[in-house]
Amino acid sequence: MTALTAASATSATALARPADRERGDVPGWVLVTVMTAGIVVGLAAVAQPMLVQMFQSAISAVTVK
């Protein structure tokens, strides 16, 4: 009976292991997140003067004079 219990526990562990491998790649996701934030900051730095000008133009177009 002990051998059957051990075999069943071993097969249950073997079945659980593929799910553990599919848990994800945390360092990879951190790298993707940091790189995305860097791209957003870089684009914001380049586009900020034009965005400010567009905003001021839009506000002045709707402001009552």
MISE-261577 format. One record per residue (C-alpha): residue in three letters; x, y, z; chain. Coordinates in nm, 2 decimals. Example, Ala and Ser with C-alpha at 12.3 -4.5 7.8 and 13.67 -1.06 7.14 Angstrom:
# MISE-261577
<drense rest="ALA" px="1.23" py="-0.45" pz="0.78" kette="A"/>
<drense rest="SER" px="1.37" py="-0.11" pz="0.71" kette="A"/>
This chain:
# MISE-261577
<drense rest="MET" px="0.00" py="0.00" pz="0.00" kette="A"/>
<drense rest="THR" px="0.29" py="0.23" pz="0.07" kette="A"/>
<drense rest="ALA" px="0.43" py="0.18" pz="-0.28" kette="A"/>
<drense rest="LEU" px="0.10" py="0.28" pz="-0.43" kette="A"/>
<drense rest="THR" px="0.08" py="0.59" pz="-0.22" kette="A"/>
<drense rest="ALA" px="0.43" py="0.69" pz="-0.32" kette="A"/>
<drense rest="ALA" px="0.36" py="0.62" pz="-0.68" kette="A"/>
<drense rest="SER" px="0.05" py="0.83" pz="-0.67" kette="A"/>
<drense rest="ALA" px="0.23" py="1.12" pz="-0.49" kette="A"/>
<drense rest="THR" px="0.51" py="1.10" pz="-0.75" kette="A"/>
<drense rest="SER" px="0.27" py="1.12" pz="-1.04" kette="A"/>
<drense rest="ALA" px="0.08" py="1.41" pz="-0.88" kette="A"/>
<drense rest="THR" px="0.41" py="1.59" pz="-0.84" kette="A"/>
<drense rest="ALA" px="0.50" py="1.52" pz="-1.20" kette="A"/>
<drense rest="LEU" px="0.16" py="1.65" pz="-1.32" kette="A"/>
<drense rest="ALA" px="0.21" py="1.97" pz="-1.11" kette="A"/>
<drense rest="ARG" px="0.55" py="2.06" pz="-1.25" kette="A"/>
<drense rest="PRO" px="0.46" py="2.17" pz="-1.60" kette="A"/>
<drense rest="ALA" px="0.23" py="2.43" pz="-1.44" kette="A"/>
<drense rest="ASP" px="0.51" py="2.56" pz="-1.23" kette="A"/>
<drense rest="ARG" px="0.72" py="2.61" pz="-1.55" kette="A"/>
<drense rest="GLU" px="0.44" py="2.82" pz="-1.70" kette="A"/>
<drense rest="ARG" px="0.43" py="3.07" pz="-1.41" kette="A"/>
<drense rest="GLY" px="0.61" py="3.33" pz="-1.61" kette="A"/>
<drense rest="ASP" px="0.93" py="3.51" pz="-1.66" kette="A"/>
<drense rest="VAL" px="0.93" py="3.78" pz="-1.40" kette="A"/>
<drense rest="PRO" px="1.27" py="3.94" pz="-1.49" kette="A"/>
<drense rest="GLY" px="1.16" py="3.95" pz="-1.85" kette="A"/>
<drense rest="TRP" px="0.84" py="4.13" pz="-1.77" kette="A"/>
<drense rest="VAL" px="1.03" py="4.37" pz="-1.55" kette="A"/>
<drense rest="LEU" px="1.26" py="4.44" pz="-1.84" kette="A"/>
<drense rest="VAL" px="0.97" py="4.50" pz="-2.08" kette="A"/>
<drense rest="THR" px="0.80" py="4.73" pz="-1.83" kette="A"/>
<drense rest="VAL" px="1.12" py="4.94" pz="-1.77" kette="A"/>
<drense rest="MET" px="1.19" py="4.96" pz="-2.14" kette="A"/>
<drense rest="THR" px="0.84" py="5.07" pz="-2.22" kette="A"/>
<drense rest="ALA" px="0.86" py="5.34" pz="-1.95" kette="A"/>
<drense rest="GLY" px="1.19" py="5.46" pz="-2.10" kette="A"/>
<drense rest="ILE" px="1.03" py="5.48" pz="-2.45" kette="A"/>
<drense rest="VAL" px="0.73" py="5.68" pz="-2.31" kette="A"/>
<drense rest="VAL" px="0.96" py="5.92" pz="-2.12" kette="A"/>
<drense rest="GLY" px="1.18" py="5.97" pz="-2.43" kette="A"/>
<drense rest="LEU" px="0.88" py="6.04" pz="-2.66" kette="A"/>
<drense rest="ALA" px="0.73" py="6.28" pz="-2.40" kette="A"/>
<drense rest="ALA" px="1.06" py="6.47" pz="-2.39" kette="A"/>
<drense rest="VAL" px="1.08" py="6.50" pz="-2.77" kette="A"/>
<drense rest="ALA" px="0.71" py="6.58" pz="-2.82" kette="A"/>
<drense rest="GLN" px="0.65" py="6.81" pz="-2.52" kette="A"/>
<drense rest="PRO" px="0.71" py="7.14" pz="-2.69" kette="A"/>
<drense rest="MET" px="0.47" py="7.06" pz="-2.97" kette="A"/>
<drense rest="LEU" px="0.21" py="6.93" pz="-2.73" kette="A"/>
<drense rest="VAL" px="0.23" py="7.24" pz="-2.52" kette="A"/>
<drense rest="GLN" px="0.19" py="7.46" pz="-2.83" kette="A"/>
<drense rest="MET" px="-0.11" py="7.25" pz="-2.95" kette="A"/>
<drense rest="PHE" px="-0.27" py="7.28" pz="-2.60" kette="A"/>
<drense rest="GLN" px="-0.22" py="7.66" pz="-2.58" kette="A"/>
<drense rest="SER" px="-0.35" py="7.70" pz="-2.93" kette="A"/>
<drense rest="ALA" px="-0.66" py="7.49" pz="-2.85" kette="A"/>
<drense rest="ILE" px="-0.72" py="7.69" pz="-2.53" kette="A"/>
<drense rest="SER" px="-0.68" py="8.02" pz="-2.70" kette="A"/>
<drense rest="ALA" px="-0.93" py="7.91" pz="-2.97" kette="A"/>
<drense rest="VAL" px="-1.21" py="7.85" pz="-2.71" kette="A"/>
<drense rest="THR" px="-1.13" py="8.13" pz="-2.47" kette="A"/>
<drense rest="VAL" px="-1.37" py="8.43" pz="-2.49" kette="A"/>
<drense rest="LYS" px="-1.18" py="8.75" pz="-2.58" kette="A"/>
